[in-house]
Amino acid sequence: MGLIACTVARGGDGNKKAVPLDQVPQVVKDAALKAVDGIKLTEAEMKTKDSLVVYELEGVVGDKKYEIKIAADGNVLKAELDDDQGDKDDGDQMDLGQVPQVVTDAAAANLPGFTATKAELEVKGGVSVYELSGTAADGKTYEIKISAAGQVLKAKLDDDDNEDGEKENDEGEEDDD
């Protein structure tokens, strides 16, 4: 059985082709639906690179268009807001209403009186991390990174308010800034 899976996963390196959504493996579609809450899938491509099959799925949530890269086994490699919509470089900014309640609750528990003004979603290696920016009861602006499970990974003063940086719960996550 491993040989069959290996044969299916192989193909010419760099091949990329459109795939009808009904032919995308269910495990891949399920992973996309978990990675971006409420997404409606619109198109799919399959590409092989170094003998690894990766599906690039596109979909929408409201008026936002997302691109999700998923390995054939359902491992989410990356999910991001599609940048080619004519927007300024917003990164992976998302509507605040799309942020799970467990994430907003964790932010409020870590930073009393926190009100988010901006939210971004980053998915790497199958792990969803929400980065929220906003102000706390102390009137300062913070950036806080929280896992989809509600674990605070990092909280820091925004660069404009930053005196000495980090607030707490820096759990070894590398900062991409």
N, C-alpha and C positions, 0 to 999 in steps of 0.2 A: 504494500500500500504506500510506503514511503517513496518508492520509485515512481509511482504514478503521480504523487503530489509534486515530486521533483520535476518530472517531465512537464506537468502543467505549468509550474512556476517558471520554467525556463523559456527562453525565447531570445530573439536577437536583442542585444543590448541597445538601448535607446529607442526601441519601438514604442510608438504611441498611437493609440487608435481610439476613436469614439466607441462607446459601448452603450447599448440601450439599457436604461435603468432596470428593466425586468431581467437582464442578464447579469447584473452585478450580484455577487454572492450575498445572501441574506446577512451573514455575519458582518460584512462590510457596511451594508445599509444600516444595520442596527447600531454599529459603532458611530456612524455619522449622526444618527438621531440622538445618541447619548452625548456626543461631543458638543452639539449646538442645539440647545433646547428649542423646540418648536419649528425646526427647519423643515422646509418643503424642498425635497431634492428635485433639481431640474435637468441636470445633465451629468454625464460621467465619461471619463476617459480612463484607459488602462495603459500603463507603460511599464516596460521592463528596463531595469538598469542593474547591471552586474548580476543578472539572473534573478533579481527580486521583482515580484509583481507589486506595483503600487497603483491604487485607484485614486484618481483625482475627481472628487465629487463637487459639484456646485449646487447651491441651493439658496433659498431666500427665507428670511424671517422679516415680515413686514416689507419695508422698502430697502432693507439691507441685504446685500449679496455676500455669501460666504463661500470659501473654497476650503475643502478638507482633503488632506492626503492620508490614505489609510492603506496599510499593508494588507495583502490577501488574507492574512489570518485574523483581521479585525483590529489590529493594533493601530491606534490613531497616531500618526506621525506629526501632523500639524493641522491646526484649524485656524483660519484667519478671515477677517473681513476683507473682501476683495477690494484691492486698491484702485482698480481701473474704472471706478465709477465717477470720476471727475471730482471727487472730494479732495480736500487738502489732505496731507499725509496724517491721517488719524490713527495709524497703526491698526490695531484690532478693536477699535472703540465700538461699544455696543450700547444699546438702549438700557438705561438703568432698570427699567421694568423687566428685563430679561435676566437680571442677576438673581440667582436662587436666594430664597429667604434665609437659609442657613448661613450663607455668605454675609448678607447684610447684618444678621444677628451677631455674627462673630466680630464684625467690624465695630458695631456699637458696644459690644462687651469689652473690646480691647481699647477703644478710644471713646470714652463717654461723650454723648452728644454728637457723635459723628454723623454728618450728612454728606453723602456722596454727591459729587457733581459730575463725575466722569467714571466710566467703567470700561475696562478692557479685558478680553479673554485671550489667554494663550494656552495652547495645548501642545505639549511636547512629550513624546514617548508615552502617549496615552494618559498623561496627567493634566487635568484642567486646573489652571491657576487664574484667579480673578485679581486684577489690580484695580483698586478703587482709589480715586483722588477726591478729596473733599476737606471740609473743615470740622473740627471738633469743638467741644464746649469751651476750650481755652482760646478759641478764635484763631488758632494756627491751622495752616494747611498741611495735610498729611497725605502720604501715599501708603497704602496697605495692601499686601499680597496675601491672598487667602485661597486655600485649596477648595475644591468643589465640595469637600466633606466638612468645611467650616473651620479648618485648622489655620490659624494665623501663622504665616511663614515669615513675614517681615512687616514691620511698621516703621516708617521714618518720616521726619519732617520734610516737607517739600523743600527743594533747594533754596527757594526764596526766604523761607522761614528757618532754615537749617542753621542751628548754632553748633551743635556737636553731633548731629546725625540721627542715629538709630534710636528707636524707642524700646523695643524689647522683642522677644520671640524670634530673633534671627536664628533660624534653624539650619544654617549652613547653605542656604540657597545662594547661588551666585547671582549677583546683580548684573543685568544686561546693559545698564545705562552707559 
